[in-house]
């Protein structure tokens, strides 16, 4: 599968390239408190371990990469298919959809989301879910604009 738009192309990706891109894209979101107690090397090891465990826990996975004309990854999306724990129907879970800071606003995120949705439909999946921090207002607006709705609330308590 390949979608070309402007100066990037959305292609099927592999786990290793996804981990490399996501590791760099996610580091700025790690809290300052965590960065004080964890080196970048430790973060990298934990990041890989977490992604590999989550990847192994799904029924299926698909990774899409947006690559520029030079072959550099400028965006990535990872969707895992799992069974809904209430309805017992397959659901797509969007673990990540990220675009490099310098490439935002160029349609990459929209193209990646379209590829994810097309893949889910081709697998008979009728629902796509994700979570994002409530503090990430830009992401919330972006997803709502593309047809997502708030369906569940995730609560946490510091212990």
N, C-alpha and C positions, 0 to 999 in steps of 0.2 A: 504494500500500500504506500502510495506517495501522493502528496498534495503539494503543488507548487503555487506560491503566491508571492509576488514581489521579489524580494531578494533573499528569500528563505524557502526551504522545502521541509515539509513534515514527513518523516520517514519512520518506519518501525525501528525501534532501538533495542539495545541490549542492556542487561542489568549493570554491567561494569561501567559503561559510558554514563548511564543514569546516575550511578553512585557518585562518580567523579563530579558531574555537574551539580547534583543536589547537595553534595557535601559543601561545596563553595557557596551555593545560593542560600543554604540554611544557616551557615555560621553567623551571619549578622543578627539572626533572630534568637540566638542563644543568649540567655540573660547574662548580665554583667556578673551577677553573683556566681553563676555556674562557670563563667570564664575565669574567675579568680581561683577556682578549685580544680580546674581541668585544663590541661594543656591542649593545644590544637591537635597534637598527635593522639592524645587520649580521646578527644572528641571524634576524630576521624575513625578510630578503631570502633568506638561505640556506635557511631553512625552506620558504618558498614554492617555491624552485627545486627542492629535493629532492622535495617532495610532487608537484610537476608532472611531474618526470622519472619518478618511480616510477609515477605514474598512467598516463603514456603508455606504459610498458613492459608493461602487462598486456593480456591478451586482452579482458577486460571489467573494469569497476569498478562498485561500488555503494556509496553512502554513505547511512547512516541517521542521522538526528538525533533526539534526544529533546528536545522543546520543552515548556516549562511553559505554564501557562494564559495567561501574558503574552506568549507567543511567543519567549521567550528560550531559547537552546540551553543545555541542562543536561547533555547527553551526546552522544557521537558514536561511530560505528563506521564503519570503511572496510575493505571486503574487495575484494581483487583476484583475478581468476581467471587462473591461469597454468598452464603445463604442468610437471609434475613432471620434474626433470632425470634421474631414474633410471627411473621407470615409464612416462613419457610419457603420463600421464593428467591430465586437468584437476584442479587442486586449488585450493581457496579459501585465500587467504593473508590472515589478519586483521592488517592493518597497525596498526590502532589500535582500541581500545575504551576510551573514557575517559568518566568521569562527573565533573562538577564536584564539588569537595570538599564543598560544603554540601548536595549532593543524594545523596551516597552512602548506601547502605543502604535506599533506597526502591524497589528493584526495577528501576531504570533499566538497569543493566548487564545484568541477566538478560533484560529485554525487548529490548535491542539485540542481544544474542547470539542470541536466538530469531529475530529478523528476519533476521540474517545467515545463520543455518542454513537458514531457510525459503528464502531467496533461492538459496543454493548448491544445495539439493535441486532447486529448480525449474529450475536450469540443468544438471542431471545430474551435479553434482559430489558425490562420495561422501566426500571428506576435506577437513577444515578444519585448517589449520596456523597457528602463530604463534610468535613468540619473545618472551621477556621476560627481563630481567636476573635472574640467580640471586639477587641481593640483594633483589629485590622479592618477598619471601615471601608477602605478602598476595595479590598477583596469582597467584602459583603455586598457592596453596591454593584460590583462587577458581576458577581454570580446572580444576584436578584434581577439585574437587567437582562440576563440570559435565561430567565425562566425558572431559576431555582426558587424555592420557598423555604421558610423556616418550618421544619417538620418536627423536630425534637429539640430539647434543651439539654445540654451537657453541663452538669454542676460539678464543682470540685471544692474541697475544703483542705486548707493547709493544716498539717498535723505536726 
